[in-house]
Amino acid sequence: MLIARVVGTAVSTIKDEKIKGRKLLIVKQTDPAGKLIGKPFVAVDLVDAGEGELVLTGHGSSARQTDLTKDCPVDAVVVAVVDTLDVDGENVFRKE
């Protein structure tokens, strides 16, 4: 899993039948403190995350292991919204 921040949404009216009705989010990988460090990518939202939230993402074959994405053509999914992150005993992120 990677830590990422939701930076936008993607809308697609024509897509594979297996992901119709699923929200697509644009996310960027972050460091544990929430600083953006990666390139943006699109992930299928499984937890109703919103723009600006820090989330956990699953990738590759792991993205196709959830009940909602089993055997679907997806490479990334948002599986959790982060409430807090503690690194080396220090709180580096707390959701407001």
Backbone hydrogen bonds, N-H to C=O, Kabsch-Sander energy under -0.5 kcal/mol:
donor,donor_aa,acceptor,acceptor_aa,energy
2,L,57,T,-1.8
4,A,55,V,-2.6
5,R,28,K,-2.6
6,V,53,E,-2.5
7,V,5,R,-0.5
7,V,26,I,-2.9
8,G,26,I,-1.4
10,A,24,L,-2.2
15,K,13,T,-0.6
19,I,16,D,-1.7
20,K,17,E,-1.0
22,R,19,I,-1.8
24,L,10,A,-0.6
25,L,23,K,-0.5
25,L,43,A,-2.9
26,I,8,G,-2.6
27,V,25,L,-0.6
27,V,41,F,-3.0
28,K,5,R,-2.0
29,Q,39,K,-0.6
30,T,3,I,-2.5
31,D,35,K,-2.1
34,G,31,D,-2.2
37,I,29,Q,-2.7
38,G,29,Q,-1.7
41,F,27,V,-2.6
43,A,25,L,-2.6
44,V,76,A,-2.4
45,D,23,K,-2.9
46,L,44,V,-0.6
46,L,78,V,-1.7
52,G,6,V,-2.7
53,E,50,G,-1.9
55,V,4,A,-3.4
56,L,80,A,-2.3
57,T,2,L,-2.5
58,G,77,V,-2.4
60,G,75,D,-2.2
62,S,59,H,-1.3
63,A,60,G,-1.3
64,R,61,S,-1.1
65,Q,62,S,-1.5
70,K,66,T,-0.9
71,D,64,R,-0.7
72,C,69,T,-2.3
74,V,72,C,-2.1
77,V,58,G,-2.2
78,V,44,V,-2.7
79,V,56,L,-2.4
79,V,77,V,-0.7
80,A,56,L,-1.1
82,V,54,L,-2.7
85,L,93,F,-2.4
87,V,90,E,-3.0
90,E,87,V,-1.9
92,V,85,L,-2.5
92,V,90,E,-0.6
93,F,85,L,-1.4
95,K,83,D,-3.6
